[in-house]
């Protein structure tokens, strides 16, 4: 079986019509690839369209302020991607006159661009023979060739990259890279793929050995840490609340949140009230969610409570609740704001 030719033929018939496939503009390709990292197409597409509409050129993105970029990114998670996106746009606009590098090696030097993204841009835009290896590619190669090396091991990354490089269509690397990723996305899916219609099944070792559900193999990461967050949602009678900008290099850097009280365990009302500053003129405290909202991140699970604190005077400078939608906040905070009726508390 000719693996490469079979894949490209399949792609010519089955590929989805996506906006970034109708351009060779490296700005649009780069934008789509950064957005789609760790994000499914159905979720990422509206963000891509919003960014293209708001920032049609790399100069427009470079000239934006970071808060506006984070606000537009809100809900995608992994906010370091957005910060790197903005930083790279500024570098390309100022230092490279708006021209992205036209080769894998120089693309790799840009902030936020790794092996996969550099390979994608180099092949899609400049037809460089640079093999992409993402989750879809790992899955297709592991199953077809029966590879049991963990895909997230140092050895695995080298083996799969070398194999992808060996089988890429040197005459048409762009279509081949698109084809193998698309094949993994809609045919060789993570679970319960329909192998009966797979054009590669005759040569697929995992199909022959009944190992579709086994491959690819991935080393399990350490168990996520549990953290306990208590957000203090201050509300005054004249419609003021408090949002604070997160500093440092931790999660949600430069995003806004309600004042945060971390605890070693989930707090009940009595325990929470003991944590409040006795100098604060608190009139009433109610718990918005009786059961912790668990927000799962890759390395930690946030067990979260939102405490509604009615007060005549805020302990620090506040903002009108009518302006709260203007601030870039984590999706956890955004979901609370959407669910909570601030106006009813005023």
Backbone as numpy.savetxt, mean C-alpha at the origin, in Angstrom:
# Nx Ny Nz CAx CAy CAz Cx Cy Cz
6.76 -27.82 -24.03 5.92 -26.62 -24.03 6.79 -25.38 -24.03
6.47 -24.40 -24.87 7.19 -23.14 -24.92 6.54 -22.17 -23.95
7.08 -22.11 -22.74 6.50 -21.33 -21.64 6.30 -19.88 -22.03
7.34 -19.25 -22.56 7.30 -17.82 -22.86 6.26 -17.49 -23.93
6.26 -18.26 -25.01 5.32 -18.00 -26.09 3.88 -18.25 -25.66
3.67 -19.29 -24.87 2.32 -19.60 -24.38 1.78 -18.46 -23.54
2.63 -17.90 -22.68 2.21 -16.81 -21.82 1.84 -15.56 -22.62
2.69 -15.17 -23.55 2.43 -13.96 -24.32 1.19 -14.12 -25.20
0.97 -15.33 -25.72 -0.25 -15.58 -26.51 -1.49 -15.46 -25.62
-1.39 -16.02 -24.43 -2.51 -15.93 -23.49 -2.80 -14.48 -23.16
-1.75 -13.71 -22.94 -1.90 -12.30 -22.57 -2.57 -11.49 -23.68
-2.25 -11.77 -24.90 -2.82 -11.01 -26.02 -4.34 -11.16 -26.08
-4.84 -12.25 -25.54 -6.28 -12.51 -25.57 -6.96 -12.08 -24.27
-6.27 -12.22 -23.14 -6.92 -12.09 -21.84 -6.56 -10.83 -21.05
-5.67 -10.02 -21.54 -5.22 -8.87 -20.74 -6.37 -7.89 -20.49
-6.34 -7.30 -19.29 -7.33 -6.29 -18.92 -6.95 -4.93 -19.49
-7.94 -4.14 -19.81 -7.69 -2.80 -20.33 -7.50 -1.85 -19.16
-6.26 -1.52 -18.85 -5.93 -0.66 -17.73 -5.20 0.58 -18.25
-5.46 1.75 -17.66 -4.95 3.00 -18.24 -3.44 3.06 -18.37
-2.71 2.48 -17.44 -1.25 2.54 -17.51 -0.67 1.59 -18.56
-1.53 0.78 -19.16 -1.06 -0.08 -20.25 -1.21 0.59 -21.60
-1.77 1.78 -21.61 -1.96 2.50 -22.86 -0.99 3.67 -22.99
0.14 3.59 -22.28 1.11 4.68 -22.31 2.52 4.14 -22.12
3.48 4.89 -22.62 4.90 4.60 -22.40 5.52 5.69 -21.53
4.68 6.61 -21.05 5.16 7.71 -20.23 5.65 7.18 -18.89
6.93 7.32 -18.59 7.45 6.74 -17.35 6.84 7.33 -16.08
6.37 8.57 -16.14 5.72 9.16 -14.96 4.46 8.38 -14.60
3.64 8.08 -15.59 2.40 7.35 -15.34 2.68 5.90 -14.93
3.67 5.28 -15.57 4.03 3.90 -15.22 4.54 3.86 -13.78
5.43 4.78 -13.46 5.98 4.85 -12.09 4.87 5.08 -11.07
3.98 6.00 -11.36 2.86 6.31 -10.47 2.02 5.06 -10.22
1.69 4.35 -11.29 0.86 3.15 -11.14 1.57 2.07 -10.34
2.86 1.90 -10.57 3.59 0.84 -9.88 3.72 1.13 -8.39
3.96 2.38 -8.03 4.07 2.73 -6.61 2.72 2.53 -5.92
1.65 2.97 -6.56 0.31 2.82 -5.98 -0.06 1.35 -5.83
0.33 0.52 -6.81 -0.11 -0.87 -6.80 0.77 -1.79 -5.96
1.85 -1.25 -5.37 2.63 -2.06 -4.45 1.74 -2.40 -3.25
1.61 -3.67 -2.97 0.82 -4.14 -1.82 -0.64 -3.67 -1.88
-1.13 -3.42 -3.11 -2.50 -2.95 -3.30 -3.10 -3.64 -4.52
-4.30 -4.15 -4.41 -4.96 -4.78 -5.55 -5.41 -3.73 -6.55
-5.50 -4.13 -7.82 -5.84 -3.19 -8.88 -7.20 -2.52 -8.64
-8.18 -3.28 -8.20 -9.52 -2.70 -8.02 -9.50 -1.62 -6.95
-8.60 -1.74 -5.98 -8.48 -0.70 -4.95 -7.59 0.44 -5.44
-6.54 0.10 -6.17 -5.56 1.11 -6.58 -5.99 1.98 -7.75
-6.85 1.45 -8.62 -7.24 2.19 -9.83 -7.84 3.56 -9.53
-8.79 3.68 -8.59 -9.34 5.02 -8.31 -8.28 6.00 -7.81
-7.29 5.49 -7.05 -6.22 6.36 -6.58 -5.34 6.81 -7.74
-5.04 5.89 -8.64 -4.25 6.25 -9.82 -4.95 7.35 -10.61
-6.23 7.17 -10.85 -6.98 8.16 -11.61 -7.03 9.50 -10.89
-7.14 9.47 -9.57 -7.17 10.70 -8.78 -5.83 11.43 -8.84
-4.73 10.68 -8.76 -3.41 11.30 -8.82 -3.13 11.89 -10.19
-3.51 11.17 -11.25 -3.30 11.67 -12.60 -4.11 12.95 -12.83
-5.33 12.97 -12.30 -6.18 14.14 -12.46 -5.63 15.33 -11.68
-5.19 15.07 -10.45 -4.70 16.15 -9.59 -3.29 16.59 -9.97
-2.45 15.63 -10.38 -1.05 15.92 -10.70 -0.70 15.28 -12.06
-1.09 15.92 -13.15 -0.91 15.32 -14.48 0.54 15.19 -14.94
1.46 15.92 -14.30 2.88 15.80 -14.65 3.70 15.64 -13.38
4.93 15.22 -13.54 5.81 15.06 -12.39 6.09 16.41 -11.74
6.04 17.48 -12.51 6.24 18.82 -11.96 5.08 19.20 -11.04
3.87 18.83 -11.43 2.72 19.12 -10.59 2.81 18.39 -9.25
3.22 17.14 -9.29 3.37 16.38 -8.06 4.50 16.95 -7.22
5.58 17.32 -7.86 6.73 17.89 -7.14 6.36 19.19 -6.43
5.50 19.98 -7.03 5.12 21.28 -6.47 4.04 21.19 -5.41
3.45 20.02 -5.24 2.41 19.85 -4.21 3.05 19.85 -2.82
2.26 20.19 -1.80 2.80 20.03 -0.45 2.53 18.62 0.03
3.34 18.16 0.97 3.27 16.77 1.40 1.91 16.41 1.99
1.32 17.33 2.73 0.03 17.04 3.35 -1.04 16.77 2.30
-0.99 17.51 1.18 -1.97 17.29 0.11 -1.77 15.92 -0.52
-0.51 15.51 -0.68 -0.21 14.19 -1.24 -0.69 13.09 -0.30
-0.42 13.26 0.99 -0.86 12.27 1.98 -2.38 12.19 2.05
-3.04 13.33 1.91 -4.50 13.35 1.94 -5.07 12.56 0.76
-4.48 12.75 -0.42 -4.95 12.03 -1.61 -4.65 10.54 -1.50
-3.59 10.21 -0.79 -3.16 8.81 -0.59 -4.00 8.12 0.48
-4.72 8.87 1.27 -5.42 8.37 2.45 -6.25 7.13 2.15
-5.99 6.06 2.90 -6.72 4.81 2.73 -5.91 3.72 2.06
-4.79 4.09 1.41 -3.96 3.08 0.74 -3.00 2.39 1.71
-2.70 3.04 2.83 -1.78 2.46 3.78 -0.33 2.56 3.32
0.59 2.05 4.16 2.01 2.11 3.84 2.38 3.52 3.37
2.20 4.49 4.26 2.32 5.89 3.88 3.74 6.30 3.51
4.73 5.48 3.84 6.10 5.79 3.39 6.17 5.78 1.88
5.30 5.00 1.24 5.26 4.99 -0.23 4.89 6.38 -0.76
3.93 7.02 -0.11 3.49 8.35 -0.55 4.58 9.38 -0.31
5.26 9.29 0.82 6.34 10.24 1.10 7.50 10.06 0.13
7.83 8.80 -0.17 8.89 8.53 -1.16 8.47 8.99 -2.55
7.18 8.80 -2.87 6.65 9.24 -4.15 6.86 10.74 -4.33
6.52 11.48 -3.30 6.66 12.94 -3.35 8.13 13.35 -3.44
8.98 12.70 -2.65 10.41 13.02 -2.66 11.04 12.74 -4.03
10.67 11.63 -4.63 11.22 11.28 -5.94 10.72 12.22 -7.03
9.47 12.62 -6.93 8.92 13.59 -7.90 9.72 14.88 -7.85
10.02 15.35 -6.64 10.79 16.58 -6.51 12.20 16.41 -7.06
12.80 15.25 -6.82 14.16 15.01 -7.33 14.17 14.97 -8.86
13.21 14.25 -9.44 13.15 14.15 -10.91 12.87 15.51 -11.53
11.97 16.27 -10.92 11.61 17.58 -11.47 12.78 18.56 -11.39
13.46 18.57 -10.26 14.51 19.57 -10.04 15.86 19.14 -10.61
16.24 17.90 -10.32 17.59 17.45 -10.69 17.68 16.82 -12.07
16.55 16.30 -12.57 16.59 15.61 -13.86 15.70 16.30 -14.90
15.32 17.53 -14.62 14.50 18.31 -15.55 13.20 17.60 -15.95
12.69 16.79 -15.04 11.43 16.11 -15.29 11.56 14.82 -16.08
12.78 14.40 -16.37 13.00 13.19 -17.18 13.43 12.02 -16.29
12.64 10.98 -16.29 13.02 9.78 -15.54 14.20 9.09 -16.23
15.08 8.44 -15.46 16.16 7.66 -16.07 15.59 6.62 -17.03
16.32 6.32 -18.09 15.80 5.40 -19.12 16.40 4.01 -19.01
16.94 3.66 -17.82 17.52 2.33 -17.67 17.37 1.85 -16.23
17.42 0.54 -16.08 17.20 -0.12 -14.79 18.17 0.38 -13.72
19.43 0.46 -14.04 20.46 0.81 -13.05 20.22 2.19 -12.44
19.93 3.16 -13.28 19.73 4.52 -12.78 18.36 4.68 -12.11
17.36 3.96 -12.59 16.06 4.00 -11.94 16.14 3.48 -10.50
16.99 2.49 -10.31 17.15 1.86 -9.00 17.70 2.84 -7.97
18.31 3.91 -8.41 18.91 4.90 -7.51 17.87 5.86 -6.92
16.67 5.88 -7.50 15.65 6.80 -7.04 14.99 6.28 -5.76
14.62 7.20 -4.89 14.03 6.84 -3.60 12.69 6.13 -3.79
12.53 5.02 -3.10 11.27 4.29 -3.17 11.17 3.33 -4.34
12.22 3.25 -5.16 12.21 2.34 -6.31 13.17 1.19 -6.05
12.62 -0.02 -6.02 13.43 -1.22 -5.83 13.55 -2.00 -7.13
14.00 -3.23 -6.99 14.25 -4.08 -8.17 13.01 -4.22 -9.06
11.88 -4.52 -8.44 10.67 -4.75 -9.22 10.24 -3.50 -9.99
10.14 -2.37 -9.29 9.66 -1.15 -9.93 10.62 -0.68 -11.01
11.92 -0.77 -10.75 12.92 -0.38 -11.75 12.81 -1.26 -12.99
12.61 -2.55 -12.77 12.46 -3.48 -13.90 11.20 -3.17 -14.70
10.12 -2.87 -13.99 8.85 -2.58 -14.66 8.97 -1.34 -15.54
9.48 -0.25 -14.99 9.60 1.00 -15.75 10.57 0.82 -16.92
11.70 0.17 -16.66 12.72 0.00 -17.71 12.19 -0.82 -18.87
11.42 -1.85 -18.57 10.91 -2.72 -19.64 9.68 -2.12 -20.31
8.74 -1.60 -19.54 7.50 -1.07 -20.11 7.74 0.18 -20.95
8.62 1.05 -20.47 8.82 2.35 -21.13 9.97 2.33 -22.13
11.02 1.58 -21.83 12.24 1.67 -22.64 12.65 0.34 -23.26
11.80 -0.68 -23.11 12.00 -1.99 -23.72 13.32 -2.65 -23.30
13.78 -2.32 -22.10 14.99 -2.96 -21.59 14.65 -4.38 -21.13
15.56 -5.29 -21.36 15.35 -6.69 -20.95 15.65 -6.79 -19.45
14.64 -6.44 -18.67 14.75 -6.46 -17.21 13.54 -7.21 -16.67
13.78 -8.34 -16.08 12.68 -9.21 -15.63 12.05 -8.71 -14.33
10.71 -8.63 -14.32 10.01 -8.25 -13.10 9.73 -9.51 -12.27
9.83 -9.34 -10.96 9.48 -10.44 -10.05 8.65 -9.86 -8.92
7.34 -10.09 -8.98 6.45 -9.68 -7.89 5.75 -10.92 -7.35
4.75 -10.73 -6.50 4.07 -11.88 -5.91 3.43 -12.79 -6.94
2.88 -12.21 -7.98 2.26 -13.01 -9.05 3.29 -13.84 -9.79
4.44 -13.23 -10.06 5.51 -13.93 -10.78 6.07 -15.06 -9.94
6.31 -14.79 -8.67 6.79 -15.85 -7.77 5.85 -17.06 -7.83
4.57 -16.80 -7.78 3.58 -17.88 -7.73 3.60 -18.71 -9.02
3.60 -18.04 -10.16 3.60 -18.74 -11.45 4.86 -19.59 -11.60
6.00 -19.01 -11.30 7.27 -19.73 -11.48 7.40 -20.88 -10.48
7.01 -20.64 -9.23 7.13 -21.69 -8.22 6.29 -22.90 -8.59
5.08 -22.65 -9.07 4.20 -23.76 -9.41 4.63 -24.46 -10.70
4.90 -23.68 -11.73 5.22 -24.30 -13.02 6.51 -25.12 -12.93
7.52 -24.57 -12.26 8.81 -25.25 -12.18 8.98 -26.09 -10.92
7.97 -26.10 -10.05 8.01 -26.94 -8.85 9.10 -26.54 -7.88
9.27 -25.25 -7.64 10.35 -24.75 -6.80 9.87 -24.62 -5.35
10.60 -25.28 -4.43 10.20 -25.29 -3.03 11.05 -24.34 -2.18
11.89 -23.55 -2.79 12.69 -22.57 -2.04 11.76 -21.42 -1.62
11.76 -21.02 -0.36 10.88 -19.93 0.08 11.10 -18.66 -0.73
10.02 -18.06 -1.17 10.14 -16.90 -2.05 10.64 -15.66 -1.32
10.51 -15.62 0.00 10.98 -14.45 0.75 12.30 -14.69 1.46
13.02 -15.73 1.03 14.37 -15.99 1.55 15.38 -15.33 0.63
16.58 -15.09 1.12 17.64 -14.50 0.30 17.94 -15.39 -0.90
18.02 -16.69 -0.67 18.28 -17.62 -1.77 17.14 -17.60 -2.77
15.91 -17.60 -2.26 14.74 -17.62 -3.13 14.69 -16.42 -4.04
14.95 -15.23 -3.50 14.92 -14.01 -4.31 15.92 -14.09 -5.45
17.10 -14.64 -5.18 18.13 -14.78 -6.23 17.72 -15.80 -7.28
17.18 -16.94 -6.81 16.81 -18.02 -7.73 15.68 -17.58 -8.66
14.66 -16.97 -8.11 13.51 -16.57 -8.93 13.85 -15.42 -9.88
14.70 -14.51 -9.44 15.13 -13.42 -10.31 15.94 -13.98 -11.48
16.83 -14.92 -11.19 17.65 -15.52 -12.24 16.79 -16.29 -13.23
15.79 -17.02 -12.72 14.91 -17.79 -13.59 14.08 -16.85 -14.47
13.52 -15.80 -13.88 12.72 -14.84 -14.65 13.57 -14.19 -15.74
14.81 -13.91 -15.42 15.73 -13.30 -16.39 16.04 -14.28 -17.52
16.12 -15.56 -17.18 16.47 -16.58 -18.17 15.34 -16.81 -19.17
14.09 -16.68 -18.73 12.96 -17.03 -19.61 12.30 -15.83 -20.27
12.72 -14.62 -19.92 12.07 -13.43 -20.47 12.23 -13.37 -21.99
11.26 -12.85 -22.65 11.31 -12.67 -24.11 12.18 -11.45 -24.41
13.40 -11.69 -24.86 14.36 -10.60 -25.09 13.91 -9.65 -26.20
13.06 -10.14 -27.10 12.58 -9.30 -28.20 11.40 -8.43 -27.78
10.67 -8.89 -26.78 9.50 -8.14 -26.33 9.36 -8.25 -24.80
10.31 -7.68 -24.06 10.29 -7.83 -22.60 9.08 -7.18 -21.93
8.59 -6.09 -22.50 7.45 -5.40 -21.89 6.22 -6.29 -21.85
5.86 -6.86 -22.99 4.68 -7.71 -23.03 4.86 -8.97 -22.19
6.07 -9.53 -22.19 6.28 -10.74 -21.39 6.11 -10.44 -19.91
6.71 -9.35 -19.44 6.57 -8.99 -18.03 5.10 -8.75 -17.66
4.39 -8.04 -18.52 2.96 -7.82 -18.29 2.21 -9.14 -18.28
2.59 -10.02 -19.19 1.89 -11.30 -19.34 2.02 -12.18 -18.11
3.23 -12.33 -17.59 3.42 -13.25 -16.47 2.77 -12.69 -15.20
2.78 -11.37 -15.04 2.09 -10.78 -13.88 0.58 -10.92 -14.01
0.07 -10.67 -15.20 -1.37 -10.79 -15.43 -1.84 -12.22 -15.27
-1.02 -13.15 -15.73 -1.36 -14.57 -15.61 -1.48 -14.97 -14.14
-0.55 -14.48 -13.32 -0.61 -14.77 -11.90 -1.79 -14.11 -11.22
-2.21 -12.97 -11.73 -3.29 -12.22 -11.11 -4.67 -12.82 -11.39
-4.88 -13.27 -12.63 -6.25 -13.70 -12.97 -6.39 -15.17 -13.36
-5.28 -15.88 -13.60 -5.37 -17.31 -13.92 -4.74 -18.16 -12.81
-3.47 -17.95 -12.54 -2.76 -18.73 -11.52 -2.91 -18.02 -10.17
-4.14 -17.94 -9.70 -4.47 -17.17 -8.50 -3.93 -17.85 -7.24
-3.84 -17.10 -6.14 -3.29 -17.68 -4.90 -4.04 -18.92 -4.42
-5.36 -18.87 -4.46 -6.12 -20.02 -3.97 -7.18 -20.46 -4.99
-7.35 -21.75 -5.09 -8.35 -22.38 -5.95 -8.35 -21.87 -7.40
-7.18 -21.86 -8.05 -7.18 -21.46 -9.47 -7.86 -22.54 -10.31
-8.44 -22.15 -11.42 -9.09 -23.11 -12.32 -8.05 -23.71 -13.26
-7.41 -24.76 -12.81 -6.33 -25.38 -13.59 -6.85 -26.07 -14.85
-8.16 -26.34 -14.89 -8.70 -27.06 -16.04 -8.59 -26.24 -17.33
-8.55 -24.92 -17.21 -8.46 -24.07 -18.40 -7.08 -23.43 -18.54
-6.13 -23.86 -17.73 -4.80 -23.26 -17.75 -4.00 -23.75 -18.96
-3.48 -22.85 -19.79 -2.71 -23.27 -20.97 -1.33 -23.83 -20.61
-0.92 -23.68 -19.35 0.39 -24.17 -18.94 0.33 -25.48 -18.15
-0.87 -26.03 -17.97 -1.02 -27.17 -17.06 -0.24 -28.41 -17.51
-0.05 -28.59 -18.82 0.65 -29.79 -19.29 2.09 -29.83 -18.81
2.69 -28.64 -18.64 4.09 -28.61 -18.20 4.25 -28.20 -16.75
3.16 -27.98 -16.05 3.21 -27.46 -14.68 3.49 -28.59 -13.68
4.62 -28.49 -12.98 5.00 -29.53 -12.03 4.05 -29.56 -10.84
3.64 -28.40 -10.35 2.73 -28.37 -9.21 1.40 -29.01 -9.56
0.91 -28.82 -10.79 -0.34 -29.44 -11.22 -0.17 -30.96 -11.28
0.95 -31.38 -11.82 1.19 -32.82 -11.97 1.34 -33.51 -10.61
1.95 -32.81 -9.64 2.20 -33.40 -8.33 1.15 -33.02 -7.29
0.10 -32.33 -7.75 -0.97 -31.90 -6.84 -0.43 -31.02 -5.71
0.41 -30.05 -6.10 1.02 -29.15 -5.11 0.61 -27.69 -5.33
-0.49 -27.49 -6.04 -0.95 -26.12 -6.29 -1.19 -25.37 -4.98
-1.76 -26.04 -4.00 -2.06 -25.38 -2.72 -0.83 -25.25 -1.83
0.24 -25.93 -2.21 1.47 -25.91 -1.41 2.41 -24.79 -1.84
2.47 -24.56 -3.15 3.42 -23.60 -3.70 2.74 -22.28 -4.05
3.42 -21.16 -3.91 4.81 -21.03 -3.45 4.94 -21.14 -1.93
6.15 -21.41 -1.49 6.43 -21.51 -0.05 6.97 -20.16 0.43
6.47 -19.74 1.58 6.89 -18.47 2.15 7.19 -18.64 3.62
8.33 -18.12 4.07 8.68 -18.19 5.49 7.74 -17.28 6.27
7.15 -17.81 7.32 6.24 -17.02 8.12 7.01 -15.98 8.93
6.49 -14.77 8.92 7.11 -13.69 9.69 6.82 -13.86 11.17
7.54 -13.08 11.98 7.29 -13.11 13.41 5.86 -12.68 13.71
5.32 -13.20 14.78 3.95 -12.87 15.16 3.84 -11.38 15.44
2.82 -10.72 14.88 2.66 -9.27 15.10 2.50 -8.94 16.58
3.03 -7.79 16.98 2.88 -7.33 18.35 1.49 -6.71 18.54
0.96 -6.85 19.73 -0.31 -6.22 20.07 -0.05 -4.91 20.79
-0.69 -3.85 20.32 -0.61 -2.56 20.99 -2.02 -2.09 21.31
-2.13 -1.27 22.34 -3.45 -0.82 22.80 -3.49 0.71 22.72
-4.33 1.20 21.81 -4.45 2.64 21.55 -5.77 3.16 22.11
-5.69 4.27 22.80 -6.87 4.99 23.26 -6.83 6.40 22.68
-7.73 6.69 21.76 -7.77 8.02 21.16 -8.73 8.91 21.94
-8.25 10.11 22.27 -9.02 11.07 23.05 -9.69 12.05 22.10
-10.97 11.84 21.89 -11.72 12.66 20.94 -12.42 13.78 21.71
-11.71 14.90 21.81 -12.27 16.05 22.53 -13.33 16.73 21.67
-14.41 17.15 22.34 -15.47 17.90 21.66 -15.95 19.01 22.59
-15.96 20.25 22.08 -16.47 21.37 22.86 -17.85 21.77 22.35
-18.56 22.52 23.14 -19.91 22.96 22.75 -19.90 23.88 21.53
-18.78 24.58 21.34 -18.70 25.46 20.17 -18.04 24.78 18.97
-17.95 23.43 19.00 -17.53 22.69 17.81 -16.04 22.65 17.56
-15.25 22.48 18.60 -13.81 22.36 18.46 -13.37 20.95 18.87
-12.29 20.50 18.25 -11.68 19.23 18.64 -10.18 19.38 18.48
-9.44 18.32 18.77 -7.98 18.37 18.67 -7.49 17.29 17.71
-6.64 17.68 16.78 -5.88 16.76 15.95 -4.40 17.08 16.12
-3.60 16.05 16.22 -2.16 16.23 16.38 -1.42 15.57 15.22
-0.34 16.19 14.80 0.47 15.63 13.73 1.50 14.66 14.31
1.52 13.44 13.76 2.47 12.44 14.26 3.87 12.78 13.76
4.84 12.69 14.66 6.22 12.96 14.33 7.03 11.67 14.37
8.30 11.77 14.06 9.17 10.61 14.13 9.02 9.70 12.93
9.67 8.54 13.02 9.74 7.61 11.89 8.81 6.41 12.05
7.91 6.46 13.01 7.01 5.33 13.22 5.89 5.32 12.21
4.86 4.54 12.53 3.71 4.44 11.63 3.02 5.80 11.51
2.43 6.04 10.36 1.61 7.23 10.12 2.38 8.54 10.24
3.66 8.50 9.94 4.48 9.71 10.02 3.85 10.87 9.23
3.73 12.02 9.89 3.19 13.26 9.32 1.68 13.23 9.07
1.01 12.17 9.47 -0.45 12.15 9.41 -1.01 12.69 10.73
-2.30 12.99 10.71 -2.93 13.55 11.91 -3.76 12.49 12.63
-3.86 12.68 13.93 -4.66 11.77 14.75 -5.19 12.54 15.95
-6.17 11.97 16.64 -6.60 12.52 17.91 -5.52 12.25 18.95
-5.46 13.03 20.02 -4.47 12.74 21.06 -4.52 11.27 21.46
-3.35 10.69 21.62 -3.26 9.25 21.82 -2.73 8.90 23.20
-3.39 7.96 23.82 -2.92 7.39 25.07 -2.70 5.90 24.84
-1.45 5.46 24.92 -1.15 4.03 24.78 -1.22 3.37 26.15
-1.69 2.14 26.18 -1.78 1.40 27.43 -1.23 0.00 27.23
-0.99 -0.70 28.33 -0.43 -2.05 28.25 -1.50 -3.10 27.99
-2.75 -2.70 28.16 -3.87 -3.62 27.93 -5.09 -2.77 27.61
-6.18 -3.42 27.24 -7.40 -2.71 26.93 -7.99 -2.11 28.21
-8.31 -0.81 28.18 -8.78 -0.11 29.38 -10.31 -0.11 29.48
-10.80 -0.30 30.71 -12.22 -0.04 30.94 -12.36 1.43 31.34
-13.58 1.88 31.56 -13.80 3.31 31.80 -13.08 3.79 33.06
-13.14 3.02 34.13 -12.50 3.44 35.38 -11.00 3.60 35.20
-10.40 2.64 34.52 -8.95 2.70 34.29 -8.59 3.87 33.39
-9.43 4.12 32.39 -9.16 5.22 31.48 -9.23 6.56 32.20
-10.26 6.75 33.04 -10.43 8.02 33.74 -9.25 8.32 34.67
-8.63 7.27 35.18 -7.47 7.46 36.04 -6.27 8.01 35.26
-6.28 7.80 33.95 -5.17 8.23 33.11 -5.29 9.69 32.68
-6.49 10.25 32.81 -6.70 11.62 32.36 -6.04 12.63 33.30
-5.62 13.73 32.74 -5.03 14.80 33.53 -6.11 15.45 34.41
-5.94 15.45 35.72 -6.98 16.01 36.61 -7.20 17.51 36.40
-6.24 18.17 35.74 -6.38 19.60 35.49 -7.29 19.89 34.30
-7.55 18.88 33.48 -8.43 19.09 32.33 -9.89 19.22 32.80
-10.59 20.19 32.24 -11.98 20.43 32.65 -12.93 19.53 31.86
-12.91 18.25 32.22 -13.73 17.27 31.52 -15.13 17.26 32.11
-16.13 17.36 31.23 -17.52 17.35 31.67 -18.14 15.96 31.60
-17.78 15.22 30.53 -18.38 13.89 30.37 -17.48 13.05 29.46
-17.40 11.76 29.76 -16.61 10.83 28.95 -17.48 9.64 28.58
-17.53 9.34 27.28 -18.25 8.15 26.82 -17.35 7.37 25.88
-17.54 6.08 25.86 -16.76 5.20 24.98 -17.54 4.98 23.69
-16.91 5.30 22.57 -17.60 5.16 21.27 -17.79 3.70 20.91
-16.77 2.88 21.11 -16.85 1.46 20.75 -16.59 0.58 21.96
-17.60 -0.18 22.34 -17.48 -1.04 23.53 -16.45 -2.15 23.31
-16.33 -2.61 22.07 -15.36 -3.66 21.73 -14.20 -3.02 20.98
-12.99 -3.41 21.32 -11.82 -2.84 20.65 -11.91 -3.01 19.14
-11.59 -1.94 18.42 -11.42 -2.03 16.97 -9.99 -2.48 16.72
-9.83 -3.61 16.06 -8.48 -4.14 15.82 -8.05 -3.77 14.41
-7.04 -2.93 14.34 -6.49 -2.48 13.06 -5.19 -3.24 12.82
-5.18 -4.08 11.79 -4.04 -4.97 11.56 -3.04 -4.35 10.58
-1.83 -4.15 11.05 -0.71 -3.75 10.22 0.20 -4.95 10.05
1.18 -4.82 9.17 2.03 -5.97 8.86 2.81 -6.47 10.07
3.18 -5.57 10.98 4.02 -5.95 12.10 3.38 -5.75 13.46
2.18 -5.19 13.47 1.51 -5.01 14.76 0.00 -4.90 14.58
-0.71 -5.30 15.62 -2.17 -5.20 15.66 -2.53 -4.13 16.68
-3.29 -3.14 16.25 -3.67 -2.04 17.13 -5.07 -2.28 17.68
-5.17 -2.50 18.98 -6.45 -2.68 19.66 -6.88 -1.29 20.12
-7.94 -0.78 19.51 -8.23 0.65 19.60 -9.58 0.96 20.22
-9.57 1.97 21.09 -10.80 2.54 21.64 -10.81 4.04 21.35
-12.00 4.56 21.05 -12.19 5.99 20.87 -13.04 6.52 22.03
-12.45 7.41 22.83 -13.12 7.97 24.00 -13.59 9.39 23.66
-14.89 9.62 23.76 -15.46 10.93 23.47 -15.44 11.76 24.75
-14.70 12.85 24.71 -14.52 13.69 25.89 -15.15 15.05 25.65
-16.26 15.29 26.32 -16.93 16.60 26.22 -16.33 17.53 27.26
-15.95 18.72 26.81 -15.28 19.66 27.68 -15.59 21.10 27.27
-15.52 22.00 28.23 -15.74 23.41 27.91 -14.48 24.04 27.34
-13.33 23.57 27.81 -12.05 24.14 27.39 -11.09 23.04 26.99
-10.53 23.15 25.79 -9.57 22.17 25.32 -8.22 22.35 26.02
-7.49 21.26 26.26 -6.18 21.38 26.91 -5.11 21.98 26.00
-5.39 22.06 24.72 -4.45 22.70 23.78 -5.26 23.26 22.62
-4.60 23.95 21.72 -5.28 24.59 20.60 -6.01 23.55 19.74
-7.25 23.85 19.41 -8.05 22.92 18.63 -8.33 23.42 17.23
-9.17 22.67 16.54 -9.62 23.02 15.20 -11.14 22.88 15.15
-11.80 23.60 14.26 -13.25 23.39 14.11 -13.53 21.99 13.55
-14.53 21.32 14.09 -14.84 19.98 13.59 -15.27 20.04 12.12
-15.73 21.21 11.69 -16.14 21.37 10.29 -14.97 21.28 9.33
-13.73 21.41 9.86 -12.54 21.36 9.01 -11.80 20.03 9.10
-12.34 19.09 9.85 -11.60 17.85 10.12 -11.33 17.04 8.86
-12.22 17.16 7.86 -12.04 16.42 6.61 -10.87 16.93 5.79
-10.34 18.09 6.14 -9.22 18.66 5.38 -7.87 18.06 5.76
-7.85 17.27 6.82 -6.59 16.75 7.34 -6.36 15.31 6.87
-5.11 15.02 6.56 -4.74 13.65 6.16 -4.61 12.80 7.41
-5.42 11.77 7.50 -5.44 10.91 8.68 -5.31 9.44 8.25
-4.87 8.57 9.15 -4.85 7.13 8.84 -6.27 6.63 8.62
-6.41 5.53 7.90 -7.73 5.00 7.59 -8.49 4.62 8.86
-7.78 4.21 9.90 -8.42 3.90 11.17 -9.15 5.12 11.72
-8.51 6.28 11.66 -9.12 7.53 12.12 -10.23 7.96 11.16
-9.97 7.81 9.86 -10.97 8.20 8.85 -12.27 7.42 9.05
-12.17 6.13 9.29 -13.36 5.31 9.49 -14.15 5.78 10.72
-13.43 6.17 11.77 -14.12 6.67 12.95 -14.84 7.98 12.64
-14.15 8.89 11.97 -14.75 10.19 11.65 -16.02 10.00 10.81
-15.96 9.05 9.88 -17.13 8.78 9.04 -18.29 8.22 9.85
-17.96 7.44 10.86 -19.01 6.78 11.66 -19.55 7.67 12.77
-18.72 8.58 13.26 -19.10 9.40 14.40 -19.73 10.72 13.93
-20.82 11.06 14.52 -21.52 12.30 14.15 -21.09 13.41 15.10
-20.08 14.18 14.68 -19.59 15.26 15.53 -20.68 16.29 15.82
-21.51 16.56 14.82 -22.50 17.63 14.98 -23.49 17.31 16.11
-23.77 16.04 16.31 -24.72 15.67 17.36 -24.15 15.88 18.76
-22.83 16.01 18.83 -22.18 16.17 20.14 -22.01 17.63 20.51
-22.29 18.53 19.55 -22.07 19.96 19.80 -23.29 20.58 20.48
